[in-house]
Amino acid sequence: MSAQGNGMVPASGMLTRRNTCRGCGSADLVSFLSLGEVPLANSFLAADQLDQPEPRFPLEVFFCANCSLVQLLHVVNPAVLFSNYLYRTGTNQTIARHNAALAGAAIGWLSLGSEDRVVEIGSNDGSLLRCFQERGVRTVGVEPAKNIARIAREAGIETLDDFFNAETAAGVRARYGPASLIIANNVLAHVDGGRDFLSACRGLLRQDGHVLIEVPYLVEMLLRLEYDTIYHEHLCYFSVTSLMRLFAEAGLVLEQIDRVEIHGGSLRLWARHADGSGHSASVLAMAREESGAGLTGLVGYQKFAKRVERHRQQLCELLLRLKSEGRTVAGYGAPAKGNTLLCYCGIGTDLLSYTVDRSPLKVGLCTPGMHIPIAPLERIFREQPDFVLILAWNFAEEILETLQLFRQRGGRCILPIPEPTIV
């Protein structure tokens, strides 16, 4: 199915639908995967909301035949998605270690000191900025979720509760001066206008400064069958090929790209003001590898969609078998990706009695769509179910350590991705 026309078409008060690629403007867009009509992955429900109508939106993935950008065309109003948010980076030890390592690498490579300013976009509860503060670097965060920004400020991290755009960038520059380093981890994929976002970063950046951005890597999503990372907040699924074009059009060049394991496999992008030299040779080499692996053609994506369908069948068959044997199954984690998995596979309380989460903001709520109750971690140790389905599989190592006592008592864990595996 090809999308025709151009621009944005209003679909409802909460939803618009693009008819052109957000990377290059082409209308040559082909749908290769539909995960159905599902609620927003972070729209958790209180008990008194379970009987109310739940808004659902198409979750359909498209490939641009012109620039190879993989993307969603249905765009939910960002004010609906991000103004009140329940995900906190500070509740996870894996993220804490990642943040400390990132801050150390940035300070060392860029020789940041007390005269420099680091601006983080989508700074959440300020956990990453604290790593810079502790090393004597000045910081400021920009976070649209007012509830999370308030938590950051209460922890002593100066944070503006606003969406980032050219106007916000100009205001930050006027108030704090140009930034030596701008960080936007797991933000670029959330932005409908990526070129405008990167241009705003360039406007805030000191002439010799850098932009550091992390995005989940499309190659890893395809290889590891990480289809549950697809949800309405993630509008783009980036290859190096598509990123090169986007950064160049925003007046930035990619100086270096590192592959990092966080979130199932990501890219860490180091960019600076364009000076006529173009992207680095190592970046160009990565793009050539992608072309050789078929990322610039449709066939590989169609094969991915078939693997997704098989995975749903395999996971449901496993859970149904365990139920038929009288086994009890609980979940671990209430991440957005888990809600994509539960909704697409149709896993409800008949197969998964509850899930647990370490975030106090989520405990006591229910997951969107399938209405799985979210309990505190202690419930697993108290009730000792037979199996735990690890929905937050990207933190499996940390979770398996946390569940050591549960496993010593005979409990087993299920890793759903890339294929259902009992460990």
N, C-alpha and C positions, 0 to 999 in steps of 0.2 A: 504494500500500500504506500503510495507516495503522497506527501503533503503538497498541496498546490496553494498558490497565492503568496502573500507576503505579510509581514508585520504581525501584530497581535490581535487575536479575535476574542472579545469578551465572551466568557462561558457562563459566569455567574458573578455574584458580588465578591466571591472569594477566589475565583479561578479565571485565568486567561489561557488562551492556547496560541502558541506561536505557529506560524506557517513558514517561517524561514529559519535557517541555521543561525544560532547566536554567535557562531564563530566567524562565518564568512558571508552570511546573508543569502546563501543559495536556497532555492526551494526544492532541490533534489534530495529529499529526505525519505528514507525507507524505514518502515517499522519492522523490527526483527524479533521483538519480545514483548509480550503483554503479561503482566502479573495480576491483571484484573482491576476491578474498582475497589479500592481499599481506603480506609481512614488514614489520617496523617499519623506517621509512625511515632510521634511524640505527643499525641493527643490522649494522654492517659485519663482515665475516668474515675470519679468518685462513685461510691456505691449508689447514691441517689440519682446518678446520671445514666445508669445502665439501661433503663427503660425508655430513655429519650432517643429520638432519631439521631443517628450518627452520620455526619457528612462523609461521603466517600468520593474519591476522585480517581480517574484513570491513571494507572501506573504503566506506561507504555514507553519503550525505549526505541530510539531512532538512530540511524547511521546516516551521516552526511556524505554522499558520494563525491562531493567536491573537495572537502577539506578533511574528511575522516573523523570529524568530531562525533562522539557518541553522546547522546543527550536525551533529556525529556523535553517534550513540547508543551505539556500541560504545566502551567506555572501557578502555584498557590501564592496568594498575597503574602509577602515576607512578614508583614506585621502580624498576620495570623500565626505564622510558623515560629517567630523568634521573639516576640515582645514579652512573653512569659515562657520560660524554658526550664526544663527539669534535669538537663544533663549538666553535671559538674565534673570538671577535670580533676579536682582536688581529692576525689574519693578513691582514686585508683593508683596503686603503687607502681604499676608498669608505666603509666603516664608520668608519674613523678620522676622515675629514673630517666625516662626519655627527655623530659624537660631539663633536668640538670645537665645531661650530656649535651643537649642542643645549646644551652646557654654557654657552657664551657667552650664548645667548638666555635660559636660565633664570637665570643669575647677574644679567644685566642687568635682566630684567623683574621679578624678585623681590627684587632688591638683596641678594643673599646675600653674607655675609662670614664672617670667621673664627669668629664666635660661632654660626653656623648649622651644622646637621647634615643631610647628604644621605644617605638610605638608598636603595640600589638593590636591588630584588628580581630575582633571576635575573641577578646581576651578572657572570656568566661569568668571564673572566680579569681583570676589573677595569679594562678599557680605558677605559670611560666615566668611572668614578669617578676615574681618574687625571687626567682633564681638569679635574675640580673641585678635586682636591688641588693641582694646579699653580697654581690661582688662589686658594689659601689657604682653601678651604672644607673643613671636616671631613667625613669620609665613613665609611660602613660598608656592606659588601655582604652579601647573603644569597643563597647559591648552593647548590642541592641536589647538584650533581655534585661529589663529593669530589675527584676528580682535577683538575677545573678550579679549584675553590676553593683547592686547594693551590698551583697555579700563581700565582693572584692573591696569596696571602699571601707567597709567595716573592718577588714583585715589590713588596712593601711596601704592599699594599692590604688593610686589615683586612677579613676575610671570614669569615662564619659558614657552615659547610657544613650547611645544613638546609633543609627545605621551609618555605615561609612560610604561616603560619596565625595565628589569634588568639593562640595560646599563644606562638608565636615573636615576634609583634608585642609582646606584653606583656613578654617577656624583653628584647627590644632596647630598649624604652622604659625599663625599669627600669635597664638597664646604661648606656645612652648618653643618655637623655633623649628628649623628643618630637622628631620630625623636622620640620624646616622644609620639606623637599621629599622626597617619596617618588617614585622612578622605577621603572617596571616596563615596559620595552620588550619587546614580543613575548613577553609572559608571560600576559596575561589570556586569550588564546585557548587556552592550554594547560591552563587550570584548569577542573575539572569544576564546582566551586561558585563561580561568579564573584561572586555577591552576598556570600558569606562572605569571599572574598578581599578585596573592596573594603571590607567592614566592618572587616576586620583592618587595612587601610591607614588607615582613618579613626581607629581606636583608637590608632595609632602617631603620628598627625599632630598637630602643634601647632595650636592653635585658628585661627591666621591662616596656617597652612601650605597647601601645595598638593600634589596628586597629579598626576604627569605620566606618562601612559601612551601608548605607541604600539601600534597594532594594524594589520595589513593591512586595507585597505578592501574590503568586499564589492563595491562598485560597480566598482572597478578589476579585481577578479577576473573579474567578469562581462563587462565591456567588452573586456578584453585576453585573455580566455580562459585565465586563469592557473590552470587546474585542477590543475597539478602542485604548487601550494601546499597542496593537500589531502593531509594524511597524519595518522596517528593522534595525533601530538602536538598538532595543531591541532583542538581540539574544537569551536570556534566560529568563524564567519565573519561579522564584525560589520558591520551598518549603523548609521548614527547613530540610527535609530529604535529598534533593539533596545538600543543602548548607553544611551540616555536612561532607559529603564525600569530597567535594571540598576543604574545609578549612583544613581538616585533611591531605589530600595529599600534601598541601602546607606547612605543618609544623606549623599550627596554630590551636588553640582550641577556641571554642566558649564559652565564659565565661557567657554571658548573651544575651538574645534576647528580645527586647521590641517591642510591636506592637504600631505603631503610625499612625495617621489618614492621614498624608500628602499623596498626589497623589492617593487618593482613597483607601488607606490602605497599609501600608508598614511595613517592618521589620527593626529595628535598631539593628545591630549586633556588639557586643563588643568582640573582639578577642585578643589573646596574643600568645606569643611563646608557642609551645607545650612543656610540661614538663613531659609527661607520665601519667598525670592525666585524660586526655580525656575531652570531652565536658561535660559541667555541667549537673547536674541532671534535672534542669528545661528545658534545651534544649532537652535532651533525651525525656522528657515527651511531649514536643510539637510534636516531630517526631512520637511518639506513637499515639497521637491524630490524626495526619494526616493519618496514616495508617488505623485507625478505621473509618475515614471519606471517605475512598476510593481513596485517592490521589495517591496510589501506583498501581492502576489498571486503565485500559483503559476506562471502561464503563462510568465513570463520565465525562470524556473529550468528549466522543461521544454525551452524553446528552447536554453538554455545546454547542457543535456545532449546534445542532438542535435549541436550544434557540436563538442562534445568528441569524439563518435564520428567525425565527419568529419575532425577533426584527426588522430586516430590513423591513419586510413587514408592521409591525405596524407603524414604523416611516414614511415610505413613504406614507402609507394610510392617516396618519394625515396631512402631508404637502399637499398632493393632495386635501384633503377635504378643507383645508383652502384656497387653491388656487381657488377651484371651487366656494367658497363663496365670492371671491373677496378680501380676506384678504391679507395684505402685511406682509412678514416675512423677517427679517434680522437676522444675526448671531452675537454672542459675542465671541470674541477670535479667534485666528488663531493658535491654538496649533497643534503639530504633531498628537496627538490623533484625533483631529477634522478632519484632512485630511484622516485618515484611515476611519473614519465614513462616510465622504462625498463620498469618492471613492467607498467604498463597497456598500453603499446604492444608489449610482448613483444620488446624490443630486447636481444639477447644478444651474445656475442662473435663470432657469425657476421657481425653488421652493425657492431659497434663493438668494435674489437680491444682497446682499453684506454682509460682516461681518466686525466688528470693532476690533481693537486691540490697546493696550496702548503702545506697543513697537514701537518706531519710526523706528526701523530697518525693520519692516514688512509693515507699512502703505505705500500705493502706489503700493504694489505688488499684485499678485494674487496667490491663493492657487494652489498647484500642482494638476494635474489631472482634477479637475472640474472648475478651473479658476474663482473662486469666488473673486471679488475685495475686497481688505482689506482697509478700511477707518478708519479715526480717530474716537475716541469715540463720539465726539461731533455730528456726523452725526445722531446718533440715537435720540438725544434730538431735533435736528433741524427738522428731517423728521417725527418723531413719528410713526414708523411702528406699525401695530396691534400686532405683536408677535416678540419676540426675542428668537432664538434658542441658548441656552448656550452651545457652543462647548467645552469651558473650564470648564466643569461641576465640576471638582475637586476643583475649587475655587468658587463654586456656592454661598456660603454665602457672600463672599466679593463682587461678581458681583451683587447679588440682592441688596446689600446696595448701590452700585454705581448707579444702575438703579432705585433708589427710586423715583426720579422725573418722570421718564418714566412710572413707575407703577402707581403713583398717578394720572397721566393723563389718565389712563385707559389701558395702555399697559400691555400685559401678557407675561410671560416667559415660555419657554418650556425646561424642563430638559430631555435630551434624554436617560440617563442611570440611573437605570437599565431597565426602561421601559419609553416610551414617556409619560411625565406628564406635564400638564399645571398648572403653579403656579401663 
